Amino acid sequence: MEKKVRVGIMGMAMGLDHLANYRKVESAEIVAFCDHNEPWLKHMQKQHCVAKGYSNYRQMLKDKSIDAVSVCLPTYLHADATIAALKAGKHVLCEKPMAVSGKEAKAMASAAKASRKILAISQNRRFERPSQYLRKCMDENMFGDIYFIRTGWQRPMGMFPVPNEARATGTYSRNWFNQKAKGGGVLRDLGSHLLDLTMWLLGFPKVKQVVSNNYCLFTPAIAAQFGETADAEDFASGVILFENGAALHLEVNFGAHIEKESVFLEFYGRRGGASLRDGVIKTFTEDGGAYTATAVQGYTLPGGTTQSDFIAAILGRKNPLVTPDQGVRVIELLDALYAGGIRYGIGSK
């Protein structure tokens, strides 16, 4: 019988998603939780039948029975926790975004190389079946040279991250989503998903120039209602020009005056194009002057999760789909989007 990978989870908010996916992986065993809120930690241990609990992740990393950890902490803690885990001899699956800066992301990648342990980034959009189908199309050069890409994650008013949220053991703050210093902001949250997926599908082309507009318009007033402060952007748009001549237009928001939430990705190529909107793929091709639009259905691809991929990599079955170097490239692109534009704050017209 194959030995199971013994996993500890840091952060029992986002960590619950990791827990659910690990428990679908036969080769994984959840052996410990970590959360700084002790009442919540004990509640989670009891609810999910996990014997070991730690309120400090550095204490958890001393546990020699743990082979690997999921880092599901606020973004500003990712680098410290990941590097500490790697130095402690643990494999690491880090939540997205990888870090708050390219400098931190590079330090994480260097620590993984030095430790000879697996470091994977939980960019889960790559694992969805529509994404896998589009990657297959790209590998087969179905659309020819891609010259324009448009992607976005749009949300209507009323979907902003709530600064404080109630749970079984009381109210807890999740306002770091709205604070720059803690890695908050819609670019890092929703934007990192779209940038990672798009760059992966394109084969990570080299970036030539970046221009962006970032707006912090609504979250300060929302946070103030809860006695909190907010200074991270809640709307961002950008244009990324690549050295190969292609251009990417990006738009993300936590809330705007629009009808409904929508996630989309569109490719324009010399021989055809594709759109992925709210999980539905359409392809647009031309053959002998005849143009065809096809709603793609019934495709069979393996899919999977970042957790199943991580465990398989630890067991030597495959390389992780999301590598540290790719994670660094995404964070550096986020850095460029923050640095390469104009930031509009409270009261801007």
C-alpha angles and dihedrals in degrees: 000000000000116000112249123236108243110221134195121196122214114204118025098215105064084016090075090070089052090048093053092051096044090054089061090057112087093203095055128084122188107220106162145023128204127197131149091224102080099194090052091044092054091045091053093046091053095043094049099033096241112151101198122068131173129187091196121051093211088062090049091053090060089064104105092195090071116090100178142010138207111220105212098159127124110293096254089063096049098091097047094044094044095048091046091050093049091049088050089057098255127136111235136215105188123198118240135293091052095216145335093259143018089247092059092044091053090050089053092049091048091050090052091051092048093047095044088223129131116265113185129174119223098235093152098178091077090063097055114108096239089054091049090051092052090049089054089052090050092048089053091048089234095160101036121224110358111225104167135030129182123189137166149160110211125185130185124234112287097047099089117132106270111235094218128026133188122233136165096285098039141284121324133189121245093165092122085089086072100042123089097207092056095049097263128144135097094265092062095038107043097006094060090059093053096041093049093048094045095045091048092051090049094047095249099287118200115268119234104178140357131200125177147165119214122191130196099188115130110020097071091062092043092050091048090060087064095043091256135118129231132190106157122107119269095187128036137170129181146173119217119193118199128210090243090063098257122129132210124202115199131189127176133165141169090214139350139161096276134121104251146342115284135174117196144168124186130186125196114197136174092249101029147329144227141209130203110192123169091337097312120115124208124180127201118202139166127216121177093337094312114119119209131192114197130187101213114227139163098026115155117215130151099246111178136165137271088251096054089046091050094051091047090052092050090052090051096246095123145343115270113266092226110050128197091246091054089048089054091051091054093049091048089053090051088050089053092050091052093045099038101061150048120275118213117201140186113321096017113143 
